[in-house]
């Protein structure tokens, strides 16, 4: 599951026929003046300015400014970029839509299929009225009918022509969720535009299956970081590689840690992280390579791990692989180590290796040979428990 920021999320909604406000996304307040020349509505309409980050409750945190003219919007944008409390890298400016009531609608994945959620009471206080949210289950492989959705809208308190409009919006939202490999999509608030009565999504939370990107050539957006901050350049580089390769490579930086992790598989990643913390260490990153990725991708991941600041040691490998070629993936790691050493990145850093699986003897032998090249490396086979490797790395053999 991966979160899509509001701008590209709104674009997905618009793709499937839902009305959304016009918007632009900027990375510098100076861009607004040029954009206003190409987009006259920025000069002519009142604007909403929001931090374009994966941060919840932006209104309550002061990261949303309403009813701005172009000058006020530019000033609000400048202030958000200068925030001392949040790391804001993007700001979204959208046209302000006049409306009265605010509603809430969502669709979420469930074990049985999906569930549509609907309430007449939306906006920033929706949690206070959660008991008013109605639910409509959609079984796996089924599609909701127009009649059933209209009845659902009526049960939620919508009447007459508005119930029909809400049902039509629900149908489009479900189609978007289904066709875009969604896992969760929420619009809050959903409003009726005063100028023409069109149901309009003013904000969107969109989550999709990141592994389905290969099915969507028009997904030209980067997924939002799950950590309340923008991705670093190294994280973005690994994300881009991960989107192109068979298997998987993952990388997240955790500043301040002294133990870097380069584990094989998500299970080993969590296991090593827990063990390091339990034995008094601090981790500098999350990483994994799994599913037999190409050696060049593993080399690139290794380079990013070796680039972490302040590390004293790197723990490599994991459990016993079923089908990942240990020799091949280790070839990528070894190439990454050699590159890092040539760039002076591994001075004083110890490397601890434990792995088993297909071609493990050849892979471990190649790792041991690095000692002759000046690497401070310790290599173990499947006979040594994972916890022992962490203990050795932190406290010595």
Secondary structure as a PSIPRED ss2 file (coil, helix, strand):
# PSIPRED VFORMAT (PSIPRED V4.0)

   1 X C   1.000  0.000  0.000
   2 X E   0.000  0.000  1.000
   3 X E   0.000  0.000  1.000
   4 X E   0.000  0.000  1.000
   5 X C   1.000  0.000  0.000
   6 X H   0.000  1.000  0.000
   7 X H   0.000  1.000  0.000
   8 X H   0.000  1.000  0.000
   9 X H   0.000  1.000  0.000
  10 X H   0.000  1.000  0.000
  11 X H   0.000  1.000  0.000
  12 X H   0.000  1.000  0.000
  13 X H   0.000  1.000  0.000
  14 X H   0.000  1.000  0.000
  15 X H   0.000  1.000  0.000
  16 X C   1.000  0.000  0.000
  17 X C   1.000  0.000  0.000
  18 X C   1.000  0.000  0.000
  19 X E   0.000  0.000  1.000
  20 X E   0.000  0.000  1.000
  21 X C   1.000  0.000  0.000
  22 X C   1.000  0.000  0.000
  23 X E   0.000  0.000  1.000
  24 X E   0.000  0.000  1.000
  25 X E   0.000  0.000  1.000
  26 X E   0.000  0.000  1.000
  27 X C   1.000  0.000  0.000
  28 X C   1.000  0.000  0.000
  29 X C   1.000  0.000  0.000
  30 X C   1.000  0.000  0.000
  31 X H   0.000  1.000  0.000
  32 X H   0.000  1.000  0.000
  33 X H   0.000  1.000  0.000
  34 X H   0.000  1.000  0.000
  35 X H   0.000  1.000  0.000
  36 X H   0.000  1.000  0.000
  37 X H   0.000  1.000  0.000
  38 X H   0.000  1.000  0.000
  39 X C   1.000  0.000  0.000
  40 X C   1.000  0.000  0.000
  41 X H   0.000  1.000  0.000
  42 X H   0.000  1.000  0.000
  43 X H   0.000  1.000  0.000
  44 X H   0.000  1.000  0.000
  45 X C   1.000  0.000  0.000
  46 X C   1.000  0.000  0.000
  47 X E   0.000  0.000  1.000
  48 X E   0.000  0.000  1.000
  49 X E   0.000  0.000  1.000
  50 X E   0.000  0.000  1.000
  51 X E   0.000  0.000  1.000
  52 X C   1.000  0.000  0.000
  53 X C   1.000  0.000  0.000
  54 X C   1.000  0.000  0.000
  55 X C   1.000  0.000  0.000
  56 X C   1.000  0.000  0.000
  57 X C   1.000  0.000  0.000
  58 X C   1.000  0.000  0.000
  59 X C   1.000  0.000  0.000
  60 X C   1.000  0.000  0.000
  61 X C   1.000  0.000  0.000
  62 X C   1.000  0.000  0.000
  63 X C   1.000  0.000  0.000
  64 X E   0.000  0.000  1.000
  65 X E   0.000  0.000  1.000
  66 X E   0.000  0.000  1.000
  67 X E   0.000  0.000  1.000
  68 X E   0.000  0.000  1.000
  69 X C   1.000  0.000  0.000
  70 X H   0.000  1.000  0.000
  71 X H   0.000  1.000  0.000
  72 X H   0.000  1.000  0.000
  73 X H   0.000  1.000  0.000
  74 X H   0.000  1.000  0.000
  75 X H   0.000  1.000  0.000
  76 X H   0.000  1.000  0.000
  77 X H   0.000  1.000  0.000
  78 X H   0.000  1.000  0.000
  79 X H   0.000  1.000  0.000
  80 X H   0.000  1.000  0.000
  81 X H   0.000  1.000  0.000
  82 X C   1.000  0.000  0.000
  83 X C   1.000  0.000  0.000
  84 X C   1.000  0.000  0.000
  85 X C   1.000  0.000  0.000
  86 X C   1.000  0.000  0.000
  87 X C   1.000  0.000  0.000
  88 X C   1.000  0.000  0.000
  89 X C   1.000  0.000  0.000
  90 X C   1.000  0.000  0.000
  91 X E   0.000  0.000  1.000
  92 X E   0.000  0.000  1.000
  93 X E   0.000  0.000  1.000
  94 X E   0.000  0.000  1.000
  95 X E   0.000  0.000  1.000
  96 X C   1.000  0.000  0.000
  97 X C   1.000  0.000  0.000
  98 X C   1.000  0.000  0.000
  99 X C   1.000  0.000  0.000
 100 X C   1.000  0.000  0.000
 101 X C   1.000  0.000  0.000
 102 X E   0.000  0.000  1.000
 103 X E   0.000  0.000  1.000
 104 X E   0.000  0.000  1.000
 105 X E   0.000  0.000  1.000
 106 X E   0.000  0.000  1.000
 107 X E   0.000  0.000  1.000
 108 X E   0.000  0.000  1.000
 109 X E   0.000  0.000  1.000
 110 X E   0.000  0.000  1.000
 111 X C   1.000  0.000  0.000
 112 X C   1.000  0.000  0.000
 113 X E   0.000  0.000  1.000
 114 X E   0.000  0.000  1.000
 115 X E   0.000  0.000  1.000
 116 X E   0.000  0.000  1.000
 117 X E   0.000  0.000  1.000
 118 X E   0.000  0.000  1.000
 119 X E   0.000  0.000  1.000
 120 X C   1.000  0.000  0.000
 121 X C   1.000  0.000  0.000
 122 X C   1.000  0.000  0.000
 123 X C   1.000  0.000  0.000
 124 X C   1.000  0.000  0.000
 125 X C   1.000  0.000  0.000
 126 X H   0.000  1.000  0.000
 127 X H   0.000  1.000  0.000
 128 X H   0.000  1.000  0.000
 129 X H   0.000  1.000  0.000
 130 X H   0.000  1.000  0.000
 131 X H   0.000  1.000  0.000
 132 X H   0.000  1.000  0.000
 133 X C   1.000  0.000  0.000
 134 X E   0.000  0.000  1.000
 135 X E   0.000  0.000  1.000
 136 X E   0.000  0.000  1.000
 137 X E   0.000  0.000  1.000
 138 X E   0.000  0.000  1.000
 139 X E   0.000  0.000  1.000
 140 X C   1.000  0.000  0.000
 141 X C   1.000  0.000  0.000
 142 X C   1.000  0.000  0.000
 143 X C   1.000  0.000  0.000
 144 X C   1.000  0.000  0.000
 145 X C   1.000  0.000  0.000
 146 X H   0.000  1.000  0.000
 147 X H   0.000  1.000  0.000
 148 X H   0.000  1.000  0.000
 149 X H   0.000  1.000  0.000
 150 X H   0.000  1.000  0.000
 151 X H   0.000  1.000  0.000
 152 X H   0.000  1.000  0.000
 153 X H   0.000  1.000  0.000
 154 X H   0.000  1.000  0.000
 155 X H   0.000  1.000  0.000
 156 X C   1.000  0.000  0.000
 157 X C   1.000  0.000  0.000
 158 X C   1.000  0.000  0.000
 159 X C   1.000  0.000  0.000
 160 X H   0.000  1.000  0.000
 161 X H   0.000  1.000  0.000
 162 X H   0.000  1.000  0.000
 163 X H   0.000  1.000  0.000
 164 X H   0.000  1.000  0.000
 165 X H   0.000  1.000  0.000
 166 X H   0.000  1.000  0.000
 167 X H   0.000  1.000  0.000
 168 X H   0.000  1.000  0.000
 169 X H   0.000  1.000  0.000
 170 X H   0.000  1.000  0.000
 171 X H   0.000  1.000  0.000
 172 X H   0.000  1.000  0.000
 173 X H   0.000  1.000  0.000
 174 X H   0.000  1.000  0.000
 175 X H   0.000  1.000  0.000
 176 X H   0.000  1.000  0.000
 177 X H   0.000  1.000  0.000
 178 X H   0.000  1.000  0.000
 179 X H   0.000  1.000  0.000
 180 X C   1.000  0.000  0.000
 181 X C   1.000  0.000  0.000
 182 X E   0.000  0.000  1.000
 183 X E   0.000  0.000  1.000
 184 X E   0.000  0.000  1.000
 185 X E   0.000  0.000  1.000
 186 X E   0.000  0.000  1.000
 187 X E   0.000  0.000  1.000
 188 X E   0.000  0.000  1.000
 189 X E   0.000  0.000  1.000
 190 X E   0.000  0.000  1.000
 191 X E   0.000  0.000  1.000
 192 X E   0.000  0.000  1.000
 193 X C   1.000  0.000  0.000
 194 X C   1.000  0.000  0.000
 195 X C   1.000  0.000  0.000
 196 X C   1.000  0.000  0.000
 197 X C   1.000  0.000  0.000
 198 X C   1.000  0.000  0.000
 199 X E   0.000  0.000  1.000
 200 X E   0.000  0.000  1.000
 201 X E   0.000  0.000  1.000
 202 X C   1.000  0.000  0.000
 203 X C   1.000  0.000  0.000
 204 X E   0.000  0.000  1.000
 205 X E   0.000  0.000  1.000
 206 X E   0.000  0.000  1.000
 207 X E   0.000  0.000  1.000
 208 X E   0.000  0.000  1.000
 209 X C   1.000  0.000  0.000
 210 X H   0.000  1.000  0.000
 211 X H   0.000  1.000  0.000
 212 X H   0.000  1.000  0.000
 213 X H   0.000  1.000  0.000
 214 X H   0.000  1.000  0.000
 215 X H   0.000  1.000  0.000
 216 X C   1.000  0.000  0.000
 217 X C   1.000  0.000  0.000
 218 X C   1.000  0.000  0.000
 219 X C   1.000  0.000  0.000
 220 X C   1.000  0.000  0.000
 221 X C   1.000  0.000  0.000
 222 X C   1.000  0.000  0.000
 223 X C   1.000  0.000  0.000
 224 X E   0.000  0.000  1.000
 225 X C   1.000  0.000  0.000
 226 X C   1.000  0.000  0.000
 227 X C   1.000  0.000  0.000
 228 X C   1.000  0.000  0.000
 229 X C   1.000  0.000  0.000
 230 X C   1.000  0.000  0.000
 231 X C   1.000  0.000  0.000
 232 X C   1.000  0.000  0.000
 233 X H   0.000  1.000  0.000
 234 X H   0.000  1.000  0.000
 235 X H   0.000  1.000  0.000
 236 X H   0.000  1.000  0.000
 237 X H   0.000  1.000  0.000
 238 X H   0.000  1.000  0.000
 239 X H   0.000  1.000  0.000
 240 X H   0.000  1.000  0.000
 241 X H   0.000  1.000  0.000
 242 X H   0.000  1.000  0.000
 243 X C   1.000  0.000  0.000
 244 X C   1.000  0.000  0.000
 245 X C   1.000  0.000  0.000
 246 X C   1.000  0.000  0.000
 247 X C   1.000  0.000  0.000
 248 X E   0.000  0.000  1.000
 249 X E   0.000  0.000  1.000
 250 X E   0.000  0.000  1.000
 251 X E   0.000  0.000  1.000
 252 X E   0.000  0.000  1.000
 253 X E   0.000  0.000  1.000
 254 X C   1.000  0.000  0.000
 255 X C   1.000  0.000  0.000
 256 X C   1.000  0.000  0.000
 257 X C   1.000  0.000  0.000
 258 X C   1.000  0.000  0.000
 259 X E   0.000  0.000  1.000
 260 X E   0.000  0.000  1.000
 261 X E   0.000  0.000  1.000
 262 X E   0.000  0.000  1.000
 263 X E   0.000  0.000  1.000
 264 X E   0.000  0.000  1.000
 265 X C   1.000  0.000  0.000
 266 X H   0.000  1.000  0.000
 267 X H   0.000  1.000  0.000
 268 X H   0.000  1.000  0.000
 269 X H   0.000  1.000  0.000
 270 X H   0.000  1.000  0.000
 271 X H   0.000  1.000  0.000
 272 X H   0.000  1.000  0.000
 273 X H   0.000  1.000  0.000
 274 X H   0.000  1.000  0.000
 275 X H   0.000  1.000  0.000
 276 X H   0.000  1.000  0.000
 277 X H   0.000  1.000  0.000
 278 X H   0.000  1.000  0.000
 279 X C   1.000  0.000  0.000
 280 X C   1.000  0.000  0.000
 281 X C   1.000  0.000  0.000
 282 X C   1.000  0.000  0.000
 283 X E   0.000  0.000  1.000
 284 X C   1.000  0.000  0.000
 285 X E   0.000  0.000  1.000
 286 X E   0.000  0.000  1.000
 287 X E   0.000  0.000  1.000
 288 X E   0.000  0.000  1.000
 289 X E   0.000  0.000  1.000
 290 X E   0.000  0.000  1.000
 291 X C   1.000  0.000  0.000
 292 X C   1.000  0.000  0.000
 293 X C   1.000  0.000  0.000
 294 X C   1.000  0.000  0.000
 295 X H   0.000  1.000  0.000
 296 X H   0.000  1.000  0.000
 297 X H   0.000  1.000  0.000
 298 X H   0.000  1.000  0.000
 299 X H   0.000  1.000  0.000
 300 X H   0.000  1.000  0.000
 301 X H   0.000  1.000  0.000
 302 X H   0.000  1.000  0.000
 303 X H   0.000  1.000  0.000
 304 X H   0.000  1.000  0.000
 305 X H   0.000  1.000  0.000
 306 X H   0.000  1.000  0.000
 307 X C   1.000  0.000  0.000
 308 X C   1.000  0.000  0.000
 309 X C   1.000  0.000  0.000
 310 X C   1.000  0.000  0.000
 311 X C   1.000  0.000  0.000
 312 X C   1.000  0.000  0.000
 313 X E   0.000  0.000  1.000
 314 X E   0.000  0.000  1.000
 315 X E   0.000  0.000  1.000
 316 X E   0.000  0.000  1.000
 317 X E   0.000  0.000  1.000
 318 X E   0.000  0.000  1.000
 319 X E   0.000  0.000  1.000
 320 X E   0.000  0.000  1.000
 321 X C   1.000  0.000  0.000
 322 X C   1.000  0.000  0.000
 323 X C   1.000  0.000  0.000
 324 X C   1.000  0.000  0.000
 325 X C   1.000  0.000  0.000
 326 X H   0.000  1.000  0.000
 327 X H   0.000  1.000  0.000
 328 X H   0.000  1.000  0.000
 329 X H   0.000  1.000  0.000
 330 X H   0.000  1.000  0.000
 331 X H   0.000  1.000  0.000
 332 X H   0.000  1.000  0.000
 333 X H   0.000  1.000  0.000
 334 X H   0.000  1.000  0.000
 335 X H   0.000  1.000  0.000
 336 X H   0.000  1.000  0.000
 337 X H   0.000  1.000  0.000
 338 X H   0.000  1.000  0.000
 339 X H   0.000  1.000  0.000
 340 X H   0.000  1.000  0.000
 341 X H   0.000  1.000  0.000
 342 X H   0.000  1.000  0.000
 343 X C   1.000  0.000  0.000
 344 X C   1.000  0.000  0.000
 345 X C   1.000  0.000  0.000
 346 X C   1.000  0.000  0.000
 347 X C   1.000  0.000  0.000
 348 X C   1.000  0.000  0.000
 349 X C   1.000  0.000  0.000
 350 X E   0.000  0.000  1.000
 351 X E   0.000  0.000  1.000
 352 X E   0.000  0.000  1.000
 353 X E   0.000  0.000  1.000
 354 X E   0.000  0.000  1.000
 355 X E   0.000  0.000  1.000
 356 X E   0.000  0.000  1.000
 357 X C   1.000  0.000  0.000
 358 X C   1.000  0.000  0.000
 359 X C   1.000  0.000  0.000
 360 X H   0.000  1.000  0.000
 361 X H   0.000  1.000  0.000
 362 X H   0.000  1.000  0.000
 363 X H   0.000  1.000  0.000
 364 X H   0.000  1.000  0.000
 365 X H   0.000  1.000  0.000
 366 X H   0.000  1.000  0.000
 367 X H   0.000  1.000  0.000
 368 X H   0.000  1.000  0.000
 369 X H   0.000  1.000  0.000
 370 X H   0.000  1.000  0.000
 371 X H   0.000  1.000  0.000
 372 X H   0.000  1.000  0.000
 373 X H   0.000  1.000  0.000
 374 X C   1.000  0.000  0.000
 375 X C   1.000  0.000  0.000
 376 X C   1.000  0.000  0.000
 377 X E   0.000  0.000  1.000
 378 X E   0.000  0.000  1.000
 379 X E   0.000  0.000  1.000
 380 X E   0.000  0.000  1.000
 381 X C   1.000  0.000  0.000
 382 X C   1.000  0.000  0.000
 383 X C   1.000  0.000  0.000
 384 X C   1.000  0.000  0.000
 385 X C   1.000  0.000  0.000
 386 X H   0.000  1.000  0.000
 387 X H   0.000  1.000  0.000
 388 X H   0.000  1.000  0.000
 389 X H   0.000  1.000  0.000
 390 X H   0.000  1.000  0.000
 391 X H   0.000  1.000  0.000
 392 X H   0.000  1.000  0.000
 393 X H   0.000  1.000  0.000
 394 X H   0.000  1.000  0.000
 395 X H   0.000  1.000  0.000
 396 X C   1.000  0.000  0.000
 397 X C   1.000  0.000  0.000
